[in-house]
Amino acid sequence: MCLTCQSRYSLKKSPDAGASCTACMGIFAGIGGACKAAMDGARQAGLEFGSFSVSSTVPQQCDAFDFSMLKKYGYAKITPIKNAINREAGKTFARVSGVKQQGKNPEAVLRLDFRNSAFSVVKTPAFVFGRYEKLEAGLSQTKWLCAWCNGRGCGHCGMRGTRFEDSVHQQIEAGFAEAGISGSKLHGSGREDVDVRNIGGGRPFVIELERPAKRRIDLGKVMRKVNLAGKVRIHDLAFVGAGMVEVLKNSRFDKNYHATVGMDAKPTAIDAQKIESLSGKEISQQTPTRVMKRRADKVRKKKIFAVLARVAGAGIESDIFAECGTYIKELVSSDNGRTSPSFASAMGKAAACKELVMTGVQDNYLYSILAPRKWKRAKPA
C-alpha cells in the first residue's frame, strides 16, 4: 500500500511502501502526470482561465476497497479516495498551471477520469449581464425551433431549423464569436412579442456563454459589434455570477409601452379621454386566445398605472404604464371581452393594436445588485 493511502487510512506507515497499491491502484503516483497531461491539452486548445476546481472519477475497485476499510475502521479513520485525490491534484495542478484553485464559481474544472485515463480541463460557463433594445420587428427573443423538424431543418423552415430567420439571441451571441464558445443560452427578464419593438432603455438579460475558450473578453468590443449590425442594441454589459439568472427570472418589472390604436370609426377627443379614464384601474385578463396553446387558461388581475391618449389621424396614439405581465394588445382590443375593462369597452367602439413598442422597464433596483453602494458604519452618537 502506498504512503498516501496508509496516511488516509490512518495506518502505521511502512518504510517499504511503493507505487504499487491495491487501494488506489497507483493513482496517487500518477497524479503529477495526469495534471501535466490536462494542462498540455488546455494549452494546445488555447484555453484561458484564472481559477479552477477538481473533479475526479476512480475505478470501482478503489471505491470498494474504501468501503471495506470504512467497515473495518469507521468514519473517523478514513479519508475517502476522491477527497484525497482532489486535494493532492489541486495542489499539483496549481503548481503546473500557475492558476489558483477555487471552490466557488471557478472558471474551469480539472477533470481526472482514472477509469479511462482521460485528463482534461473543461471551461465552466461565463455569465454576462446586459440590456437589449430590439430595433426591428420580426425578431424572436430566442431561437424559436421549427415545430415541424424541431431544429433539424426542413422544407417548412427553409432548412434553417428555426421558425424565424433571426433572433435577439443570435444577434447577441454573434458578438461573442471570438471567445470561442460552444454555444450560449439567453435568459431574459420576460420577453416581447415577435412583432413588438423594444426601445428606451432595454430589457435586462443574462447571456450564458458555454465553455468559452477565452475568458478575457472585451465587452466594449462585443457591444460595438452587435450594435453595428443595426438590429439589436445592447449596453450595460458586465460579468456576473450564475445567480444573476435567478434574480432576473424571479423579478417582476412594470413596463411602459406606446400603442398605435386602429379604429373602424373616426376617433374623437372624447374617445381619447375615455381611454385615459383607465388610469389607476385594475383590469381582469383571461388568457388571450392568441397564446392559449402556450399558457394556462385563467384570469389575471393587473393594474394600469397610467394612460395618456391623443387622436392622431385615423387612430389614437397612447402611452401606457402597466403592471408586469399585462397583455397590452388585449388591453386595447378586449379580445372579445376576455379583457375587461379595455380601450374598446371604455369607448364603446371596436379597436385594435396596430403597432406596439415597449418604451421602458422599471428595473432600477438591479443597479444596487450590480454596483452595490458601499455603506459606512454610522459613528455612535
C-alpha positions, 0 to 999 in steps of 0.5 A, spaced: 500 500 500 502 506 498 504 512 503 498 516 501 493 511 502 496 508 509 496 516 511 488 516 509 487 510 512 490 512 518 495 506 518 502 505 521 506 507 515 511 502 512 518 504 510 517 499 504 511 502 501 511 503 493 507 505 487 504 499 487 497 499 491 491 495 491 487 501 494 488 506 489 491 502 484 497 507 483 493 513 482 496 517 487 503 516 483 500 518 477 497 524 479 503 529 477 502 526 470 495 526 469 495 534 471 501 535 466 497 531 461 490 536 462 494 542 462 498 540 455 491 539 452 488 546 455 494 549 452 494 546 445 486 548 445 488 555 447 484 555 453 484 561 458 482 561 465 484 564 472 481 559 477 479 552 477 476 546 481 477 538 481 473 533 479 475 526 479 472 519 477 476 512 480 475 505 478 470 501 482 475 497 485 478 503 489 471 505 491 470 498 494 476 497 497 474 504 501 468 501 503 471 495 506 476 499 510 470 504 512 467 497 515 473 495 518 475 502 521 469 507 521 468 514 519 473 517 523 479 513 520 478 514 513 479 519 508 475 517 502 479 516 495 476 522 491 477 527 497 484 525 497 485 525 490 482 532 489 486 535 494 493 532 492 491 534 484 489 541 486 495 542 489 499 539 483 495 542 478 496 549 481 503 548 481 503 546 473 498 551 471 500 557 475 492 558 476 489 558 483 484 553 485 477 555 487 471 552 490 466 557 488 464 559 481 471 557 478 472 558 471 474 551 469 474 544 472 480 539 472 477 533 470 481 526 472 477 520 469 482 514 472 477 509 469 479 511 462 485 515 463 482 521 460 485 528 463 482 534 461 480 541 463 473 543 461 471 551 461 465 552 466 460 557 463 461 565 463 455 569 465 454 576 462 449 581 464 446 586 459 440 590 456 437 589 449 433 594 445 430 590 439 430 595 433 426 591 428 420 587 428 420 580 426 425 578 431 424 572 436 427 573 443 430 566 442 431 561 437 424 559 436 425 551 433 421 549 427 415 545 430 415 541 424 423 538 424 424 541 431 431 544 429 433 539 424 431 543 418 426 542 413 422 544 407 417 548 412 423 552 415 427 553 409 432 548 412 434 553 417 431 549 423 428 555 426 421 558 425 424 565 424 430 567 420 433 571 426 433 572 433 435 577 439 439 571 441 443 570 435 444 577 434 447 577 441 451 571 441 454 573 434 458 578 438 461 573 442 464 569 436 471 570 438 471 567 445 470 561 442 464 558 445 460 552 444 454 555 444 450 560 449 443 560 452 439 567 453 435 568 459 431 574 459 427 578 464 420 576 460 420 577 453 416 581 447 412 579 442 415 577 435 412 583 432 413 588 438 419 593 438 423 594 444 426 601 445 428 606 451 432 603 455 432 595 454 430 589 457 435 586 462 438 579 460 443 574 462 447 571 456 450 564 458 456 563 454 458 555 454 465 553 455 468 559 452 475 558 450 477 565 452 475 568 458 478 575 457 473 578 453 472 585 451 465 587 452 466 594 449 468 590 443 462 585 443 457 591 444 460 595 438 459 589 434 452 587 435 450 594 435 453 595 428 449 590 425 443 595 426 438 590 429 439 589 436 442 594 441 445 592 447 449 596 453 450 595 460 454 589 459 458 586 465 460 579 468 456 576 473 455 570 477 450 564 475 445 567 480 444 573 476 439 568 472 435 567 478 434 574 480 432 576 473 427 570 472 424 571 479 423 579 478 417 582 476 418 589 472 412 594 470 413 596 463 411 602 459 409 601 452 406 606 446 400 603 442 398 605 435 390 604 436 386 602 429 379 604 429 373 602 424 370 609 426 373 616 426 376 617 433 374 623 437 377 627 443 372 624 447 374 617 445 381 619 447 379 621 454 375 615 455 381 611 454 385 615 459 379 614 464 383 607 465 388 610 469 389 607 476 384 601 474 385 594 475 383 590 469 381 582 469 385 578 463 383 571 461 388 568 457 388 571 450 386 566 445 392 568 441 397 564 446 392 559 449 396 553 446 402 556 450 399 558 457 394 556 462 387 558 461 385 563 467 384 570 469 389 575 471 388 581 475 393 587 473 393 594 474 394 600 469 398 605 472 397 610 467 394 612 460 395 618 456 391 618 449 391 623 443 387 622 436 392 622 431 389 621 424 385 615 423 387 612 430 389 614 437 396 614 439 397 612 447 402 611 452 401 606 457 404 604 464 402 597 466 403 592 471 408 586 469 405 581 465 399 585 462 397 583 455 397 590 452 394 588 445 388 585 449 388 591 453 386 595 447 382 590 443 378 586 449 379 580 445 372 579 445 371 581 452 376 576 455 379 583 457 375 587 461 375 593 462 379 595 455 380 601 450 374 598 446 369 597 452 371 604 455 369 607 448 364 603 446 367 602 439 371 596 436 379 597 436 385 594 435 393 594 436 396 596 430 403 597 432 406 596 439 413 598 442 415 597 449 418 604 451 421 602 458 422 597 464 422 599 471 428 595 473 432 600 477 433 596 483 438 591 479 443 597 479 444 596 487 445 588 485 450 590 480 454 596 483 452 595 490 453 602 494 458 601 499 455 603 506 459 606 512 458 604 519 454 610 522 459 613 528 455 612 535 452 618 537 
